[in-house]
C-alpha cells in the first residue's frame, strides 16, 4: 500500500520544482548572451619579416613583462592547431638554463614565436651550435639573441675557478672552461667581477657566432636580463 505525501509537503515540493525550472529558463538567455559577447580569440600576428622587426617585437614584449602588463599571446586553440603542422619562429634566443629567465615569459611570447636554446652561461658546444644552425638555415630565423643575465651562477663559478685555480669536477668543467676566458679578460676591471664576466661572455659569444659562416643568414645581437626589474638591455651593435 502506497502512502501519499501530506498535501502541504507536496505543494512545497511542487513550488520548489517550479521555482528551479523558472530560474534555469530565465538564466539560459543570460548565459547565451554572455557567451555571445565573450571576446573572440585574438587574431594571429604575422611573423616579423626582418631582424629589425623581430628585435622590435622582443623589445615590446619585454616592456610588457617588466610593467606586468603581459598579454600572453598565441596560446589559444587556433594557434595550437596552426603550430602543430608547421613552425615559423621569428627569433632564436640563446639563453641560460637559469629558472628565472624563461625566454617566452621574459619577452611575453607564445607558442611558435621563439626558438629557445638554453645552456648554463650560454655555453657553446656542437649541439648548441647545430641547434642555432637549424634555426637559421632550416627555419629561416632572422634574429639570434644571446641573452645573459644578472647574478649568473655559471659566471660566478667561472670567476671562482679563475680566482682560485681549483679544478671543477664532472661535466661542469666544460661549462666553466667556456666562460673562463670572459672571467680572465675582466679580472682587473673596476666593478663587480661576476657582472663584468656576464657582459664580456655575451659579447664574446656574439663575436664568435658573427664570425661563423653557418649563421650568415641571421643578425646576432647581445642582451642582458635584470632579475630585479625584469628589463632586458639590448646591445644590437
C-alpha positions as CSV (number, residue, x, y, z in Angstrom):
1,X,0.0,0.0,0.0
2,X,1.4,3.3,-1.1
3,X,1.4,6.1,1.4
4,X,0.6,9.5,-0.1
5,X,2.6,12.6,1.0
6,X,0.8,15.2,3.0
7,X,-0.7,17.9,0.8
8,X,1.3,20.7,2.4
9,X,4.6,18.9,1.7
10,X,3.6,18.0,-1.9
11,X,2.8,21.6,-2.5
12,X,6.1,22.9,-1.1
13,X,8.0,20.4,-3.3
14,X,6.0,21.4,-6.4
15,X,6.6,25.1,-5.7
16,X,10.4,24.5,-5.3
17,X,10.5,22.5,-8.6
18,X,8.7,25.2,-10.5
19,X,10.9,27.9,-9.0
20,X,14.1,26.0,-10.0
21,X,12.7,25.4,-13.5
22,X,11.9,29.1,-13.9
23,X,15.4,30.0,-12.7
24,X,17.0,27.8,-15.3
25,X,14.8,29.1,-18.0
26,X,15.5,32.7,-17.1
27,X,19.2,32.1,-16.8
28,X,19.5,30.5,-20.2
29,X,19.2,33.7,-22.2
30,X,21.7,35.4,-19.9
31,X,24.2,32.6,-20.4
32,X,23.8,32.7,-24.1
33,X,24.2,36.5,-24.1
34,X,27.4,36.1,-22.0
35,X,28.8,33.6,-24.5
36,X,27.9,35.8,-27.4
37,X,29.6,38.8,-26.0
38,X,32.8,36.9,-24.9
39,X,35.9,38.2,-26.8
40,X,36.9,36.0,-29.7
41,X,40.4,34.6,-29.8
42,X,43.0,37.3,-30.6
43,X,44.0,37.2,-34.3
44,X,47.4,35.8,-35.1
45,X,50.1,38.3,-35.9
46,X,52.3,37.7,-38.8
47,X,55.9,36.7,-38.3
48,X,58.2,39.8,-38.3
49,X,59.9,39.6,-41.7
50,X,63.2,41.2,-40.7
51,X,65.7,41.1,-37.9
52,X,64.9,44.7,-37.0
53,X,61.2,44.0,-36.8
54,X,61.9,40.9,-34.7
55,X,64.0,43.0,-32.4
56,X,61.2,45.5,-32.0
57,X,58.8,42.7,-31.1
58,X,61.2,41.4,-28.4
59,X,61.5,45.0,-27.1
60,X,57.8,45.4,-26.9
61,X,57.2,42.1,-25.3
62,X,59.8,42.7,-22.6
63,X,58.4,46.1,-21.9
64,X,55.0,44.4,-21.2
65,X,56.7,41.8,-19.0
66,X,58.6,44.4,-17.0
67,X,55.5,46.5,-16.5
68,X,53.4,43.4,-15.5
69,X,51.1,44.0,-18.5
70,X,51.6,40.8,-20.3
71,X,49.1,39.8,-23.0
72,X,50.3,36.1,-23.1
73,X,49.8,35.9,-26.9
74,X,49.4,32.9,-29.1
75,X,48.1,30.4,-26.5
76,X,44.6,29.8,-27.9
77,X,43.3,26.7,-29.6
78,X,43.7,28.1,-33.1
79,X,47.3,28.9,-32.5
80,X,48.0,25.4,-31.1
81,X,46.4,23.9,-34.2
82,X,48.4,26.1,-36.5
83,X,51.8,25.3,-35.0
84,X,51.0,21.6,-34.8
85,X,51.7,21.3,-38.5
86,X,54.4,24.0,-39.0
87,X,56.6,26.4,-37.0
88,X,57.8,29.8,-38.0
89,X,59.6,31.3,-35.0
90,X,60.7,34.9,-35.6
91,X,63.7,34.9,-33.2
92,X,66.1,32.5,-31.7
93,X,67.1,33.1,-28.0
94,X,70.4,31.6,-26.8
95,X,69.9,31.9,-23.1
96,X,71.0,30.4,-19.7
97,X,69.3,27.5,-18.1
98,X,68.5,29.7,-15.0
99,X,64.9,29.1,-14.0
100,X,64.4,32.8,-13.5
101,X,65.0,33.6,-17.2
102,X,62.5,31.8,-19.3
103,X,62.5,33.5,-22.8
104,X,58.8,33.1,-23.6
105,X,57.9,34.8,-20.3
106,X,60.6,37.5,-20.4
107,X,59.6,38.5,-23.9
108,X,55.8,37.8,-23.5
109,X,55.6,35.5,-26.4
110,X,53.6,32.3,-27.1
111,X,53.5,29.0,-29.0
112,X,55.7,29.0,-32.1
113,X,57.1,32.5,-31.6
114,X,60.6,31.8,-30.2
115,X,63.2,29.1,-30.8
116,X,64.8,28.8,-27.3
117,X,68.2,27.2,-26.8
118,X,69.4,27.2,-23.2
119,X,72.7,26.1,-21.6
120,X,74.4,27.2,-18.4
121,X,76.0,30.6,-19.1
122,X,75.1,30.2,-22.8
123,X,78.0,27.8,-23.1
124,X,78.6,26.7,-26.7
125,X,79.2,23.2,-27.8
126,X,78.5,21.4,-31.1
127,X,74.9,20.5,-30.0
128,X,74.1,24.2,-29.3
129,X,75.8,25.4,-32.4
130,X,74.0,22.8,-34.5
131,X,70.7,23.9,-33.0
132,X,71.4,27.5,-33.9
133,X,72.2,26.5,-37.4
134,X,69.0,24.6,-37.6
135,X,67.0,27.7,-36.6
136,X,68.9,30.0,-39.1
137,X,69.1,27.6,-42.1
138,X,66.1,25.4,-41.8
139,X,63.6,27.7,-40.2
140,X,64.8,31.0,-41.6
141,X,65.0,32.8,-38.2
142,X,66.3,36.3,-38.9
143,X,67.5,37.2,-35.4
144,X,69.7,35.4,-32.9
145,X,69.7,37.0,-29.4
146,X,72.4,36.0,-26.9
147,X,70.8,36.6,-23.5
148,X,72.9,36.8,-20.4
149,X,71.5,37.7,-17.0
150,X,72.3,39.3,-13.7
151,X,73.8,37.1,-10.9
152,X,74.5,34.2,-13.2
153,X,75.6,31.1,-11.3
154,X,77.7,29.8,-14.2
155,X,79.6,33.1,-14.5
156,X,80.1,33.0,-10.7
157,X,81.6,29.5,-11.0
158,X,83.9,30.7,-13.8
159,X,85.1,33.6,-11.7
160,X,85.8,31.4,-8.7
161,X,87.7,29.0,-11.0
162,X,89.9,31.8,-12.3
163,X,90.4,33.2,-8.9
164,X,91.4,30.0,-7.1
165,X,92.6,27.8,-10.0
166,X,90.8,24.9,-8.3
167,X,89.6,22.3,-10.9
168,X,85.9,21.9,-11.4
169,X,84.6,18.3,-11.2
170,X,82.5,16.4,-13.7
171,X,80.6,17.9,-16.7
172,X,80.5,21.3,-15.1
173,X,84.2,21.7,-16.1
174,X,83.2,22.2,-19.7
175,X,80.8,25.0,-18.8
176,X,83.3,26.8,-16.6
177,X,86.0,26.5,-19.2
178,X,83.7,28.0,-21.8
179,X,83.1,31.1,-19.6
180,X,86.6,31.3,-18.1
181,X,88.1,33.5,-21.0
182,X,85.5,36.2,-20.2
183,X,86.4,36.0,-16.5
184,X,90.1,36.3,-17.2
185,X,89.5,39.3,-19.5
186,X,87.6,41.2,-16.9
187,X,89.7,40.3,-13.8
188,X,91.3,43.7,-13.4
189,X,88.3,45.8,-14.4
190,X,86.6,48.0,-11.8
191,X,83.2,47.0,-10.6
192,X,81.6,43.6,-9.9
193,X,83.7,40.8,-11.4
194,X,80.8,38.5,-12.0
195,X,78.7,41.2,-13.6
196,X,81.6,42.1,-15.9
197,X,82.1,38.5,-16.7
198,X,78.4,38.2,-17.7
199,X,78.7,41.1,-20.1
200,X,82.0,40.0,-21.5
201,X,80.7,36.5,-22.0
202,X,77.7,37.7,-24.0
203,X,80.0,39.9,-26.2
204,X,82.4,37.0,-26.7
205,X,79.7,34.6,-27.8
206,X,78.2,37.2,-30.1
207,X,81.5,37.7,-31.8
208,X,82.0,34.0,-32.2
209,X,78.6,33.5,-33.8
210,X,79.0,36.5,-36.0
211,X,82.3,35.1,-37.5
212,X,80.7,31.7,-38.2
213,X,79.5,31.4,-41.8
214,X,76.8,29.0,-40.7
215,X,74.9,31.9,-39.2
216,X,75.3,34.4,-42.0
217,X,71.6,34.5,-42.7
218,X,70.8,36.0,-39.3
219,X,71.6,39.1,-37.3
220,X,73.4,38.3,-34.0
221,X,72.5,40.6,-31.0
222,X,73.6,40.6,-27.4
223,X,71.4,41.4,-24.4
224,X,71.3,41.2,-20.6
225,X,68.3,40.5,-18.3
226,X,68.0,42.2,-15.0
227,X,66.4,39.9,-12.4
228,X,65.3,42.8,-10.2
229,X,63.5,44.9,-12.7
230,X,62.6,42.3,-15.3
231,X,64.1,44.5,-18.0
232,X,66.3,43.4,-20.9
233,X,69.1,45.8,-22.0
234,X,69.8,45.2,-25.7
235,X,73.1,45.7,-27.3
236,X,72.3,45.5,-31.1
237,X,75.8,46.7,-32.2
